[in-house]
Amino acid sequence: MRENNLLSPRLPQAPPREHNGRIVTDEPDVIWGTDGAKVFTLNEGLGWAFANVEHWNTECMGWHVTKKGNRFAALEPVSQGVLSEFGSVEAGIARVLEPCSGWTRFLNIALKTSKTR
């Protein structure tokens, strides 16, 4: 197959990057991480579980389980954490936070400029 150029195209492999960053903070409310996982339940079938974790002490700041896993569902545990930690979810209340997740761009916009659901 190689001789006849019939192999599927492959992206060039990048060399592995060394992790020299630090995700544990020296004080609370600096970095929160959000992640989601697809889960299966016997009664409801497939769904999503999202969690928001404080990087200082690994405290779960909020969690949310839903059938539809989208950016709004991922933001729900962040909203719970902001409400419990800062007392409100109004615009600009959590400007000190640096979100750490696959939803980082959306979370930055939501935490710094608008209300969460």
Order of alpha helices (4+ residues) and beta strands (2+ residues): beta-beta-beta-alpha-beta-alpha
